[in-house]
Amino acid sequence: MVVSYHPNSLGPRTASLRSRATIPTRRSSSSRSPAAGVPAPDVHVAPDSVGANLLSGQSAHRTVTIQNSGGSSLAFAVDVHGSTRRGRP
């Protein structure tokens, strides 16, 4: 069973989850489930993109700033994609 919670406002809420058996010999059950609506993260990234043109053996450093001005934690991952260009003989 998958249960989803989609709050439309902030703050604590309590809900009841009830399951009913379709087999007469089984009992129904219910449970109370606390949950909370929290403010979403609000991410800002600067600059929008970074790049560098380098020769073999060179390196470059770039700074990317990630800020969260929202009301809850922000989880993120960074992927670096590079390209290899082959020179002519």
N, C-alpha and C positions, 0 to 999 in steps of 0.2 A: 504494500500500500504506500503510495506517495502522497504526502500532504504538503500543499503549498500555502504560503501566507503572503498576501500582497496588500500591505497597509495603505490606506489612503490618507492617513494623518500620523503625526508623531505621537509617541507616548506608549505606555504599557497597555496591553490588552490581554484578556483571558478568554479562551474559547473552549468549548467542549467538543470532543471528538467521540462520536457514538458509532458503533458498528452493530449491525443486526445480523443475526444468523438466518440463513434461508433453510437450515435443517432444523426441524422442530426439537430435536434432542440437544441442540447447542444453545447456550445462553448468549444474550446480547451483552455488550460491555461498553463502558464509556470512561473517558478520562478527561481531566482538565489540562489544558496546554497553555502555559503563559508564553507570551511573545511581546515584542516591542517594535514599533515603527521608529527607525532612526534616520537622521539626515544622511543623504547619499554623499559619497566622496565627490569633490569638485576638483578635477585635476587640471593643472596648467603646466605646459612643457615649453621651455625656451632654450635654444631656438627651435624652429619647426623642423629643421634638418641640419645635418653636418656633413662635410665631405673633405677630402684631401686628395691631391694628385701626388703620388709618391713613386720614386724609383726603387728598385730592388734593394733591400737592406735599410731603407729609410723608415722612420716612424713619425707619427704625429699624435698630438694630444688635443682633445677637444672636450669642452665642458658642456654638459647638458643639465639643466636645472629642472627638477620635477617637484612641483609644489601641490599640496592638497589643502585647499581652504574650506573643504566640506566638513561635515560633522561626524564622519566615521572614518575608519582606517582605509587606506588604499594599498592594495597589493599590486605589484607590477613586476614585469620581467623585461630584460633588455636583450635583443637579438642584434648581432652585428653581421651584416652581409657585405661581402667583398666581391670584387671582380678581378679576374686575371686577364691581362691583355698580353698576347704573344707578339713579340717583335718580329720583324722580317729578317731573314738571314742576311 
